[in-house]
């Protein structure tokens, strides 16, 4: 398993953006979508690496 620490740092940064900009719904939704995209990307890489180990 090889996790990219940069993805975690960016995810934490966007979480801070979401918390800091609760009043601005546009920035909030953009940060949330970006966070979901990065989490999905991380899960995708994790799935690929585990699949190669299983096969």
PyMOL Python script that loads the backbone (N, CA, C, O; Angstrom):
from pymol import cmd

cmd.read_pdbstr("""\
ATOM      1  N   UNK A   1       0.843  -1.191   0.000  1.00  0.00           N
ATOM      2  CA  UNK A   1       0.000   0.000   0.000  1.00  0.00           C
ATOM      3  C   UNK A   1       0.882   1.247   0.000  1.00  0.00           C
ATOM      4  O   UNK A   1       1.775   1.395   0.835  1.00  0.00           O
ATOM      5  N   UNK A   2       0.616   2.130  -0.945  1.00  0.00           N
ATOM      6  CA  UNK A   2       1.438   3.330  -1.082  1.00  0.00           C
ATOM      7  C   UNK A   2       0.517   4.533  -1.122  1.00  0.00           C
ATOM      8  O   UNK A   2      -0.042   4.867  -2.166  1.00  0.00           O
ATOM      9  N   UNK A   3       0.365   5.182   0.023  1.00  0.00           N
ATOM     10  CA  UNK A   3      -0.522   6.342   0.107  1.00  0.00           C
ATOM     11  C   UNK A   3       0.239   7.613  -0.237  1.00  0.00           C
ATOM     12  O   UNK A   3       1.411   7.764   0.110  1.00  0.00           O
ATOM     13  N   UNK A   4      -0.442   8.526  -0.924  1.00  0.00           N
ATOM     14  CA  UNK A   4       0.183   9.797  -1.281  1.00  0.00           C
ATOM     15  C   UNK A   4      -0.106  10.823  -0.179  1.00  0.00           C
ATOM     16  O   UNK A   4      -1.248  11.267  -0.053  1.00  0.00           O
ATOM     17  N   UNK A   5       0.901  11.213   0.626  1.00  0.00           N
ATOM     18  CA  UNK A   5       0.655  12.164   1.718  1.00  0.00           C
ATOM     19  C   UNK A   5       0.176  13.514   1.204  1.00  0.00           C
ATOM     20  O   UNK A   5      -0.528  14.229   1.918  1.00  0.00           O
ATOM     21  N   UNK A   6       0.542  13.876  -0.019  1.00  0.00           N
ATOM     22  CA  UNK A   6       0.096  15.152  -0.585  1.00  0.00           C
ATOM     23  C   UNK A   6      -1.421  15.224  -0.683  1.00  0.00           C
ATOM     24  O   UNK A   6      -2.015  16.279  -0.463  1.00  0.00           O
ATOM     25  N   UNK A   7      -2.054  14.082  -1.017  1.00  0.00           N
ATOM     26  CA  UNK A   7      -3.510  14.063  -1.117  1.00  0.00           C
ATOM     27  C   UNK A   7      -4.141  14.332   0.243  1.00  0.00           C
ATOM     28  O   UNK A   7      -5.132  15.055   0.345  1.00  0.00           O
ATOM     29  N   UNK A   8      -3.557  13.741   1.293  1.00  0.00           N
ATOM     30  CA  UNK A   8      -4.097  13.976   2.632  1.00  0.00           C
ATOM     31  C   UNK A   8      -3.939  15.440   3.028  1.00  0.00           C
ATOM     32  O   UNK A   8      -4.853  16.019   3.616  1.00  0.00           O
ATOM     33  N   UNK A   9      -2.794  16.049   2.715  1.00  0.00           N
ATOM     34  CA  UNK A   9      -2.571  17.449   3.067  1.00  0.00           C
ATOM     35  C   UNK A   9      -3.562  18.342   2.336  1.00  0.00           C
ATOM     36  O   UNK A   9      -4.118  19.267   2.929  1.00  0.00           O
ATOM     37  N   UNK A  10      -3.790  18.073   1.037  1.00  0.00           N
ATOM     38  CA  UNK A  10      -4.741  18.885   0.286  1.00  0.00           C
ATOM     39  C   UNK A  10      -6.158  18.679   0.808  1.00  0.00           C
ATOM     40  O   UNK A  10      -6.945  19.624   0.868  1.00  0.00           O
ATOM     41  N   UNK A  11      -6.483  17.444   1.185  1.00  0.00           N
ATOM     42  CA  UNK A  11      -7.815  17.172   1.724  1.00  0.00           C
ATOM     43  C   UNK A  11      -8.021  17.946   3.024  1.00  0.00           C
ATOM     44  O   UNK A  11      -9.088  18.519   3.244  1.00  0.00           O
ATOM     45  N   UNK A  12      -6.997  17.965   3.888  1.00  0.00           N
ATOM     46  CA  UNK A  12      -7.080  18.725   5.133  1.00  0.00           C
ATOM     47  C   UNK A  12      -7.215  20.211   4.862  1.00  0.00           C
ATOM     48  O   UNK A  12      -7.947  20.909   5.563  1.00  0.00           O
ATOM     49  N   UNK A  13      -6.503  20.704   3.834  1.00  0.00           N
ATOM     50  CA  UNK A  13      -6.580  22.116   3.461  1.00  0.00           C
ATOM     51  C   UNK A  13      -7.993  22.475   3.016  1.00  0.00           C
ATOM     52  O   UNK A  13      -8.511  23.530   3.385  1.00  0.00           O
ATOM     53  N   UNK A  14      -8.624  21.600   2.219  1.00  0.00           N
ATOM     54  CA  UNK A  14      -9.982  21.875   1.763  1.00  0.00           C
ATOM     55  C   UNK A  14     -10.985  21.743   2.903  1.00  0.00           C
ATOM     56  O   UNK A  14     -12.005  22.433   2.911  1.00  0.00           O
ATOM     57  N   UNK A  15     -10.707  20.862   3.870  1.00  0.00           N
ATOM     58  CA  UNK A  15     -11.572  20.792   5.046  1.00  0.00           C
ATOM     59  C   UNK A  15     -11.532  22.108   5.803  1.00  0.00           C
ATOM     60  O   UNK A  15     -12.563  22.587   6.276  1.00  0.00           O
ATOM     61  N   UNK A  16     -10.324  22.706   5.922  1.00  0.00           N
ATOM     62  CA  UNK A  16     -10.208  24.013   6.563  1.00  0.00           C
ATOM     63  C   UNK A  16     -10.993  25.059   5.782  1.00  0.00           C
ATOM     64  O   UNK A  16     -11.643  25.921   6.374  1.00  0.00           O
ATOM     65  N   UNK A  17     -10.934  24.987   4.448  1.00  0.00           N
ATOM     66  CA  UNK A  17     -11.691  25.931   3.620  1.00  0.00           C
ATOM     67  C   UNK A  17     -13.187  25.786   3.885  1.00  0.00           C
ATOM     68  O   UNK A  17     -13.902  26.781   4.002  1.00  0.00           O
ATOM     69  N   UNK A  18     -13.655  24.542   3.978  1.00  0.00           N
ATOM     70  CA  UNK A  18     -15.083  24.309   4.209  1.00  0.00           C
ATOM     71  C   UNK A  18     -15.501  24.889   5.554  1.00  0.00           C
ATOM     72  O   UNK A  18     -16.542  25.537   5.660  1.00  0.00           O
ATOM     73  N   UNK A  19     -14.674  24.650   6.594  1.00  0.00           N
ATOM     74  CA  UNK A  19     -15.012  25.154   7.929  1.00  0.00           C
ATOM     75  C   UNK A  19     -14.950  26.679   7.961  1.00  0.00           C
ATOM     76  O   UNK A  19     -15.793  27.328   8.580  1.00  0.00           O
ATOM     77  N   UNK A  20     -13.932  27.254   7.282  1.00  0.00           N
ATOM     78  CA  UNK A  20     -13.727  28.697   7.344  1.00  0.00           C
ATOM     79  C   UNK A  20     -14.761  29.455   6.519  1.00  0.00           C
ATOM     80  O   UNK A  20     -15.109  30.587   6.855  1.00  0.00           O
ATOM     81  N   UNK A  21     -15.256  28.844   5.441  1.00  0.00           N
ATOM     82  CA  UNK A  21     -16.158  29.562   4.531  1.00  0.00           C
ATOM     83  C   UNK A  21     -17.573  28.987   4.574  1.00  0.00           C
ATOM     84  O   UNK A  21     -18.183  28.746   3.533  1.00  0.00           O
ATOM     85  N   UNK A  22     -18.084  28.772   5.775  1.00  0.00           N
ATOM     86  CA  UNK A  22     -19.430  28.212   5.878  1.00  0.00           C
ATOM     87  C   UNK A  22     -20.472  29.173   5.327  1.00  0.00           C
ATOM     88  O   UNK A  22     -21.512  28.740   4.832  1.00  0.00           O
ATOM     89  N   UNK A  23     -20.202  30.479   5.407  1.00  0.00           N
ATOM     90  CA  UNK A  23     -21.199  31.451   4.962  1.00  0.00           C
ATOM     91  C   UNK A  23     -21.249  31.539   3.442  1.00  0.00           C
ATOM     92  O   UNK A  23     -22.267  31.938   2.876  1.00  0.00           O
ATOM     93  N   UNK A  24     -20.157  31.169   2.780  1.00  0.00           N
ATOM     94  CA  UNK A  24     -20.114  31.259   1.318  1.00  0.00           C
ATOM     95  C   UNK A  24     -20.394  29.876   0.742  1.00  0.00           C
ATOM     96  O   UNK A  24     -19.512  29.018   0.698  1.00  0.00           O
ATOM     97  N   UNK A  25     -21.618  29.675   0.306  1.00  0.00           N
ATOM     98  CA  UNK A  25     -22.031  28.329  -0.109  1.00  0.00           C
ATOM     99  C   UNK A  25     -21.345  27.899  -1.397  1.00  0.00           C
ATOM    100  O   UNK A  25     -21.127  26.705  -1.600  1.00  0.00           O
ATOM    101  N   UNK A  26     -21.001  28.831  -2.264  1.00  0.00           N
ATOM    102  CA  UNK A  26     -20.360  28.459  -3.527  1.00  0.00           C
ATOM    103  C   UNK A  26     -18.991  27.850  -3.264  1.00  0.00           C
ATOM    104  O   UNK A  26     -18.685  26.765  -3.760  1.00  0.00           O
ATOM    105  N   UNK A  27     -18.158  28.551  -2.478  1.00  0.00           N
ATOM    106  CA  UNK A  27     -16.826  28.039  -2.150  1.00  0.00           C
ATOM    107  C   UNK A  27     -16.959  26.743  -1.347  1.00  0.00           C
ATOM    108  O   UNK A  27     -16.167  25.815  -1.511  1.00  0.00           O
ATOM    109  N   UNK A  28     -17.966  26.696  -0.482  1.00  0.00           N
ATOM    110  CA  UNK A  28     -18.195  25.508   0.339  1.00  0.00           C
ATOM    111  C   UNK A  28     -18.459  24.292  -0.542  1.00  0.00           C
ATOM    112  O   UNK A  28     -17.868  23.231  -0.338  1.00  0.00           O
ATOM    113  N   UNK A  29     -19.350  24.449  -1.523  1.00  0.00           N
ATOM    114  CA  UNK A  29     -19.696  23.311  -2.383  1.00  0.00           C
ATOM    115  C   UNK A  29     -18.515  22.907  -3.253  1.00  0.00           C
ATOM    116  O   UNK A  29     -18.284  21.717  -3.466  1.00  0.00           O
ATOM    117  N   UNK A  30     -17.754  23.893  -3.764  1.00  0.00           N
ATOM    118  CA  UNK A  30     -16.590  23.573  -4.595  1.00  0.00           C
ATOM    119  C   UNK A  30     -15.562  22.793  -3.777  1.00  0.00           C
ATOM    120  O   UNK A  30     -15.008  21.805  -4.259  1.00  0.00           O
ATOM    121  N   UNK A  31     -15.303  23.231  -2.541  1.00  0.00           N
ATOM    122  CA  UNK A  31     -14.332  22.539  -1.690  1.00  0.00           C
ATOM    123  C   UNK A  31     -14.819  21.125  -1.375  1.00  0.00           C
ATOM    124  O   UNK A  31     -14.033  20.178  -1.355  1.00  0.00           O
ATOM    125  N   UNK A  32     -16.120  20.992  -1.131  1.00  0.00           N
ATOM    126  CA  UNK A  32     -16.676  19.683  -0.787  1.00  0.00           C
ATOM    127  C   UNK A  32     -16.559  18.721  -1.966  1.00  0.00           C
ATOM    128  O   UNK A  32     -16.197  17.558  -1.788  1.00  0.00           O
ATOM    129  N   UNK A  33     -16.865  19.207  -3.174  1.00  0.00           N
ATOM    130  CA  UNK A  33     -16.758  18.362  -4.372  1.00  0.00           C
ATOM    131  C   UNK A  33     -15.307  17.958  -4.599  1.00  0.00           C
ATOM    132  O   UNK A  33     -15.025  16.810  -4.942  1.00  0.00           O
ATOM    133  N   UNK A  34     -14.379  18.911  -4.405  1.00  0.00           N
ATOM    134  CA  UNK A  34     -12.962  18.596  -4.589  1.00  0.00           C
ATOM    135  C   UNK A  34     -12.512  17.563  -3.563  1.00  0.00           C
ATOM    136  O   UNK A  34     -11.744  16.657  -3.888  1.00  0.00           O
ATOM    137  N   UNK A  35     -12.988  17.693  -2.322  1.00  0.00           N
ATOM    138  CA  UNK A  35     -12.625  16.744  -1.272  1.00  0.00           C
ATOM    139  C   UNK A  35     -13.144  15.346  -1.613  1.00  0.00           C
ATOM    140  O   UNK A  35     -12.419  14.359  -1.482  1.00  0.00           O
ATOM    141  N   UNK A  36     -14.403  15.267  -2.052  1.00  0.00           N
ATOM    142  CA  UNK A  36     -14.979  13.974  -2.429  1.00  0.00           C
ATOM    143  C   UNK A  36     -14.203  13.364  -3.587  1.00  0.00           C
ATOM    144  O   UNK A  36     -13.971  12.156  -3.622  1.00  0.00           O
ATOM    145  N   UNK A  37     -13.796  14.225  -4.555  1.00  0.00           N
ATOM    146  CA  UNK A  37     -13.034  13.736  -5.712  1.00  0.00           C
ATOM    147  C   UNK A  37     -11.703  13.154  -5.266  1.00  0.00           C
ATOM    148  O   UNK A  37     -11.292  12.100  -5.752  1.00  0.00           O
ATOM    149  N   UNK A  38     -11.020  13.836  -4.336  1.00  0.00           N
ATOM    150  CA  UNK A  38      -9.715  13.352  -3.892  1.00  0.00           C
ATOM    151  C   UNK A  38      -9.853  12.076  -3.074  1.00  0.00           C
ATOM    152  O   UNK A  38      -9.026  11.172  -3.193  1.00  0.00           O
ATOM    153  N   UNK A  39     -10.888  11.994  -2.248  1.00  0.00           N
ATOM    154  CA  UNK A  39     -11.108  10.764  -1.477  1.00  0.00           C
ATOM    155  C   UNK A  39     -11.418   9.602  -2.424  1.00  0.00           C
ATOM    156  O   UNK A  39     -10.945   8.485  -2.216  1.00  0.00           O
ATOM    157  N   UNK A  40     -12.211   9.868  -3.461  1.00  0.00           N
ATOM    158  CA  UNK A  40     -12.513   8.834  -4.447  1.00  0.00           C
ATOM    159  C   UNK A  40     -11.271   8.392  -5.194  1.00  0.00           C
ATOM    160  O   UNK A  40     -11.094   7.208  -5.482  1.00  0.00           O
ATOM    161  N   UNK A  41     -10.402   9.361  -5.511  1.00  0.00           N
ATOM    162  CA  UNK A  41      -9.153   9.044  -6.210  1.00  0.00           C
ATOM    163  C   UNK A  41      -8.269   8.169  -5.328  1.00  0.00           C
ATOM    164  O   UNK A  41      -7.661   7.210  -5.802  1.00  0.00           O
ATOM    165  N   UNK A  42      -8.201   8.511  -4.029  1.00  0.00           N
ATOM    166  CA  UNK A  42      -7.395   7.737  -3.088  1.00  0.00           C
ATOM    167  C   UNK A  42      -7.942   6.309  -2.978  1.00  0.00           C
ATOM    168  O   UNK A  42      -7.176   5.346  -2.977  1.00  0.00           O
ATOM    169  N   UNK A  43      -9.267   6.178  -2.888  1.00  0.00           N
ATOM    170  CA  UNK A  43      -9.880   4.850  -2.813  1.00  0.00           C
ATOM    171  C   UNK A  43      -9.618   4.063  -4.091  1.00  0.00           C
ATOM    172  O   UNK A  43      -9.438   2.846  -4.054  1.00  0.00           O
ATOM    173  N   UNK A  44      -9.598   4.773  -5.234  1.00  0.00           N
ATOM    174  CA  UNK A  44      -9.340   4.113  -6.518  1.00  0.00           C
ATOM    175  C   UNK A  44      -7.935   3.532  -6.559  1.00  0.00           C
ATOM    176  O   UNK A  44      -7.749   2.386  -6.965  1.00  0.00           O
ATOM    177  N   UNK A  45      -6.930   4.328  -6.135  1.00  0.00           N
ATOM    178  CA  UNK A  45      -5.553   3.835  -6.098  1.00  0.00           C
ATOM    179  C   UNK A  45      -5.435   2.659  -5.121  1.00  0.00           C
ATOM    180  O   UNK A  45      -4.755   1.674  -5.409  1.00  0.00           O
ATOM    181  N   UNK A  46      -6.099   2.769  -3.969  1.00  0.00           N
ATOM    182  CA  UNK A  46      -6.064   1.705  -2.964  1.00  0.00           C
ATOM    183  C   UNK A  46      -6.655   0.412  -3.536  1.00  0.00           C
ATOM    184  O   UNK A  46      -6.114  -0.672  -3.320  1.00  0.00           O
ATOM    185  N   UNK A  47      -7.759   0.533  -4.261  1.00  0.00           N
ATOM    186  CA  UNK A  47      -8.410  -0.632  -4.865  1.00  0.00           C
ATOM    187  C   UNK A  47      -7.502  -1.275  -5.904  1.00  0.00           C
ATOM    188  O   UNK A  47      -7.386  -2.500  -5.951  1.00  0.00           O
ATOM    189  N   UNK A  48      -6.856  -0.460  -6.741  1.00  0.00           N
ATOM    190  CA  UNK A  48      -5.971  -0.998  -7.785  1.00  0.00           C
ATOM    191  C   UNK A  48      -4.809  -1.764  -7.154  1.00  0.00           C
ATOM    192  O   UNK A  48      -4.475  -2.861  -7.601  1.00  0.00           O
ATOM    193  N   UNK A  49      -4.190  -1.191  -6.117  1.00  0.00           N
ATOM    194  CA  UNK A  49      -3.041  -1.857  -5.498  1.00  0.00           C
ATOM    195  C   UNK A  49      -3.473  -3.146  -4.808  1.00  0.00           C
ATOM    196  O   UNK A  49      -2.759  -4.146  -4.879  1.00  0.00           O
ATOM    197  N   UNK A  50      -4.622  -3.144  -4.146  1.00  0.00           N
ATOM    198  CA  UNK A  50      -5.096  -4.366  -3.499  1.00  0.00           C
ATOM    199  C   UNK A  50      -5.480  -5.418  -4.532  1.00  0.00           C
ATOM    200  O   UNK A  50      -5.284  -6.612  -4.303  1.00  0.00           O
ATOM    201  N   UNK A  51      -6.024  -4.987  -5.660  1.00  0.00           N
ATOM    202  CA  UNK A  51      -6.400  -5.933  -6.698  1.00  0.00           C
ATOM    203  C   UNK A  51      -5.164  -6.641  -7.243  1.00  0.00           C
ATOM    204  O   UNK A  51      -5.191  -7.848  -7.485  1.00  0.00           O
ATOM    205  N   UNK A  52      -4.073  -5.886  -7.436  1.00  0.00           N
ATOM    206  CA  UNK A  52      -2.845  -6.509  -7.928  1.00  0.00           C
ATOM    207  C   UNK A  52      -2.293  -7.501  -6.897  1.00  0.00           C
ATOM    208  O   UNK A  52      -1.699  -8.513  -7.270  1.00  0.00           O
ATOM    209  N   UNK A  53      -2.487  -7.216  -5.609  1.00  0.00           N
ATOM    210  CA  UNK A  53      -2.002  -8.147  -4.587  1.00  0.00           C
ATOM    211  C   UNK A  53      -2.847  -9.418  -4.578  1.00  0.00           C
ATOM    212  O   UNK A  53      -2.319 -10.512  -4.380  1.00  0.00           O
ATOM    213  N   UNK A  54      -4.149  -9.280  -4.790  1.00  0.00           N
ATOM    214  CA  UNK A  54      -5.039 -10.443  -4.742  1.00  0.00           C
ATOM    215  C   UNK A  54      -4.793 -11.348  -5.942  1.00  0.00           C
ATOM    216  O   UNK A  54      -4.705 -12.567  -5.796  1.00  0.00           O
ATOM    217  N   UNK A  55      -4.681 -10.753  -7.128  1.00  0.00           N
ATOM    218  CA  UNK A  55      -4.512 -11.553  -8.352  1.00  0.00           C
ATOM    219  C   UNK A  55      -3.116 -12.170  -8.392  1.00  0.00           C
ATOM    220  O   UNK A  55      -2.781 -12.877  -9.342  1.00  0.00           O
TER     221      UNK A  55
END
""", "prot")
cmd.dss("prot")
cmd.show_as("cartoon", "prot")
cmd.util.cbc("prot")
cmd.orient("prot")
